Amino acid sequence: MPNPLNTSLSFVQIAALLVLVLYLLAFFGGTALAARAAGRPVWLFGQARGLDRLAAMGFRASIALGLLAPLIWALVPGLAGLDPLWSPGLSGLALPGVMLAVAGAMLGFAAQMAMGASWRVGVSEGAVGALVSGGLYTISRNPTFVGQGALLAGVACAVPSLPGILAVLLFFIAASVQIRTEEAFLARTHGAEFEAFARRTPRWLGWPRG
């Protein structure tokens, strides 16, 4: 059993956290570029209400837990000792976790860039672009969420902790809420075009249908 008072993160675990940091920088940079291309704000979480507002908070909390909790645990042995999953140092899951995190970050960012001027964070009436249904969007209607979830799961594997597991669960709950809102909005906006897209493309990940 790992010693919870051993708080030294391995190089591989630090690399996993660095992947998350770099992805966040790329995410916000890509969002700024999309706003410039669209000529309008694309960060729409501030307009969210009800469950969508809770989902927006859930996204922020999941990222904070996934990134900050391992750092806090590494710095505060007393807190780390309360976490039965805390496993600093090089573990069997560390390297696979980093590989999953890298793959998730690449998928999430590639899907975001593929959206171009249609990219947005949240939904709002009147703030919509063309429906993107090619490339990565032939195997998933939400490849950005798939990539982000894989990124957080990879970090949780590389640096095991209760907050890391909670981050993954919280992310997928928030994403499920956000996806249903976005898809209802896209169905109203794009009508039959979106309905055909939804019929042939899995919501999360899979082989195109028909």
PEFEN-V938401 format. One record per pair of residues at least 12 apart in sequence whose C-alpha atoms are under 8 Angstrom apart, sorted by the first residue. I is the first residue (numbers start at 1). J is the second residue. D is the distance in Angstrom with one decimal. If there is no record, write none. Layout:
[[I | J | D] [I | J | D]]
This chain:
[[2 | 86 | 7.9] [2 | 87 | 6.0] [2 | 88 | 7.8] [3 | 87 | 7.6] [4 | 77 | 7.2] [4 | 80 | 6.0] [4 | 81 | 4.9] [4 | 83 | 7.7] [4 | 84 | 7.9] [4 | 86 | 6.3] [4 | 87 | 6.9] [4 | 88 | 7.8] [5 | 77 | 5.4] [5 | 78 | 7.7] [5 | 80 | 7.0] [5 | 81 | 6.2] [6 | 77 | 7.7] [6 | 88 | 6.7] [7 | 73 | 7.1] [7 | 74 | 4.5] [7 | 75 | 7.0] [7 | 77 | 6.5] [7 | 80 | 7.7] [7 | 88 | 5.8] [7 | 89 | 7.8] [8 | 74 | 6.3] [8 | 88 | 5.9] [8 | 89 | 6.1] [9 | 74 | 7.0] [9 | 88 | 5.1] [9 | 89 | 5.0] [9 | 90 | 7.8] [10 | 88 | 6.9] [10 | 89 | 4.6] [10 | 90 | 5.6] [12 | 90 | 7.1] [12 | 94 | 6.4] [12 | 95 | 6.5] [12 | 98 | 7.1] [12 | 158 | 7.6] [13 | 88 | 7.9] [13 | 89 | 7.4] [13 | 90 | 7.4] [13 | 94 | 6.2] [13 | 98 | 7.5] [13 | 155 | 7.9] [13 | 158 | 5.6] [13 | 159 | 5.8] [15 | 98 | 7.1] [16 | 97 | 7.3] [16 | 98 | 5.0] [16 | 101 | 6.6] [16 | 102 | 8.0] [16 | 154 | 7.5] [16 | 155 | 5.6] [16 | 158 | 6.6] [16 | 159 | 7.9] [17 | 67 | 6.3] [17 | 155 | 6.6] [19 | 98 | 8.0] [19 | 101 | 6.9] [19 | 102 | 6.5] [19 | 105 | 7.4] [20 | 67 | 7.2] [20 | 101 | 7.6] [20 | 105 | 7.5] [20 | 151 | 7.1] [20 | 152 | 7.8] [20 | 155 | 7.8] [21 | 67 | 7.9] [23 | 105 | 5.9] [23 | 109 | 7.5] [26 | 109 | 7.2] [27 | 109 | 6.6] [27 | 112 | 7.9] [30 | 112 | 7.4] [30 | 113 | 6.9] [31 | 43 | 7.7] [31 | 119 | 7.4] [31 | 120 | 7.5] [34 | 116 | 6.0] [34 | 117 | 5.0] [34 | 118 | 7.5] [34 | 119 | 6.2] [34 | 120 | 7.9] [35 | 117 | 7.1] [37 | 116 | 7.6] [37 | 117 | 5.4] [38 | 117 | 4.8] [38 | 118 | 7.3] [40 | 127 | 8.0] [42 | 119 | 6.9] [42 | 120 | 4.5] [42 | 121 | 6.0] [42 | 122 | 7.9] [42 | 127 | 7.6] [43 | 120 | 6.0] [43 | 121 | 4.9] [43 | 122 | 6.7] [44 | 120 | 7.1] [44 | 121 | 5.6] [44 | 122 | 4.8] [44 | 123 | 6.0] [44 | 124 | 6.6] [45 | 121 | 6.4] [45 | 122 | 5.1] [45 | 123 | 7.5] [47 | 124 | 7.2] [48 | 122 | 7.3] [48 | 123 | 7.7] [51 | 177 | 7.2] [52 | 177 | 6.8] [52 | 178 | 6.2] [52 | 181 | 7.6] [54 | 174 | 7.6] [55 | 173 | 7.7] [55 | 174 | 4.3] [55 | 175 | 7.1] [55 | 177 | 6.4] [55 | 178 | 6.4] [56 | 174 | 7.1] [58 | 170 | 6.1] [58 | 171 | 6.4] [58 | 173 | 7.9] [58 | 174 | 5.5] [59 | 170 | 7.4] [59 | 171 | 5.7] [59 | 174 | 6.2] [59 | 175 | 7.7] [61 | 167 | 7.2] [61 | 170 | 7.8] [62 | 166 | 7.4] [62 | 167 | 4.1] [62 | 168 | 6.7] [62 | 170 | 5.9] [62 | 171 | 5.5] [63 | 152 | 7.7] [63 | 167 | 6.8] [65 | 163 | 5.6] [65 | 164 | 6.2] [65 | 166 | 7.7] [65 | 167 | 5.6] [66 | 152 | 6.5] [66 | 155 | 7.0] [66 | 156 | 7.0] [66 | 163 | 6.7] [66 | 164 | 4.9] [66 | 167 | 5.6] [66 | 168 | 7.8] [69 | 163 | 6.3] [69 | 164 | 7.3] [70 | 159 | 6.9] [70 | 161 | 7.3] [70 | 164 | 7.8] [74 | 88 | 7.8] [83 | 161 | 6.6] [83 | 162 | 6.3] [84 | 161 | 7.6] [84 | 162 | 7.6] [85 | 160 | 5.7] [85 | 161 | 4.7] [85 | 162 | 6.0] [86 | 159 | 7.4] [86 | 160 | 5.3] [86 | 161 | 4.5] [86 | 162 | 7.3] [87 | 159 | 6.6] [87 | 160 | 5.6] [87 | 161 | 7.1] [88 | 159 | 6.6] [88 | 160 | 7.7] [91 | 158 | 7.6] [93 | 157 | 5.6] [93 | 158 | 5.6] [94 | 157 | 6.3] [94 | 158 | 3.7] [94 | 159 | 6.8] [95 | 158 | 6.7] [96 | 154 | 7.5] [96 | 157 | 7.7] [96 | 158 | 7.3] [97 | 153 | 7.5] [97 | 154 | 4.1] [97 | 155 | 5.9] [97 | 156 | 7.3] [97 | 157 | 4.9] [97 | 158 | 4.5] [98 | 154 | 5.8] [98 | 155 | 6.6] [98 | 158 | 6.1] [99 | 154 | 7.2] [100 | 150 | 6.3] [100 | 151 | 6.4] [100 | 153 | 7.6] [100 | 154 | 4.8] [101 | 150 | 6.2] [101 | 151 | 4.0] [101 | 152 | 6.7] [101 | 153 | 7.1] [101 | 154 | 4.4] [101 | 155 | 6.1] [102 | 151 | 6.8] [103 | 147 | 7.4] [103 | 150 | 7.6] [103 | 151 | 7.3] [104 | 146 | 7.3] [104 | 147 | 4.0] [104 | 148 | 5.8] [104 | 149 | 7.2] [104 | 150 | 4.7] [104 | 151 | 4.5] [104 | 154 | 7.9] [105 | 147 | 5.9] [105 | 148 | 6.4] [105 | 150 | 7.8] [105 | 151 | 5.6] [106 | 147 | 7.3] [107 | 143 | 7.0] [107 | 144 | 6.7] [107 | 146 | 7.8] [107 | 147 | 5.0] [108 | 143 | 6.4] [108 | 144 | 4.1] [108 | 145 | 6.7] [108 | 146 | 7.0] [108 | 147 | 4.2] [108 | 148 | 5.6] [109 | 144 | 6.9] [109 | 147 | 7.9] [110 | 144 | 7.9] [111 | 136 | 6.5] [111 | 137 | 7.7] [111 | 143 | 5.9] [111 | 144 | 5.3] [112 | 144 | 6.1] [114 | 132 | 7.9] [114 | 135 | 7.9] [115 | 132 | 6.3] [117 | 129 | 6.7] [118 | 130 | 6.0] [118 | 131 | 7.4] [118 | 132 | 7.7] [122 | 178 | 7.6] [122 | 182 | 7.5] [123 | 181 | 7.8] [123 | 182 | 6.3] [123 | 185 | 7.5] [131 | 190 | 7.4] [131 | 194 | 7.4] [133 | 197 | 6.8] [137 | 201 | 7.5] [138 | 201 | 5.8] [138 | 207 | 8.0] [138 | 208 | 6.1] [139 | 201 | 6.0] [139 | 202 | 6.5] [139 | 205 | 5.7] [139 | 206 | 5.4] [139 | 207 | 5.6] [139 | 208 | 5.7] [140 | 201 | 5.8] [140 | 202 | 5.2] [140 | 203 | 5.6] [140 | 204 | 5.2] [140 | 205 | 4.7] [140 | 206 | 6.5] [141 | 198 | 7.3] [141 | 201 | 6.1] [141 | 202 | 6.1] [141 | 203 | 4.9] [141 | 204 | 6.4] [141 | 205 | 7.8] [142 | 179 | 7.8] [142 | 203 | 6.3] [142 | 204 | 5.9] [143 | 204 | 7.0] [143 | 205 | 7.5] [145 | 175 | 6.8] [146 | 204 | 6.5] [146 | 205 | 7.5] [149 | 168 | 6.6] [149 | 171 | 6.8] [149 | 172 | 6.9] [152 | 164 | 7.7] [152 | 167 | 7.2] [152 | 168 | 5.9] [153 | 165 | 7.6] [153 | 168 | 5.9] [156 | 168 | 7.7]]
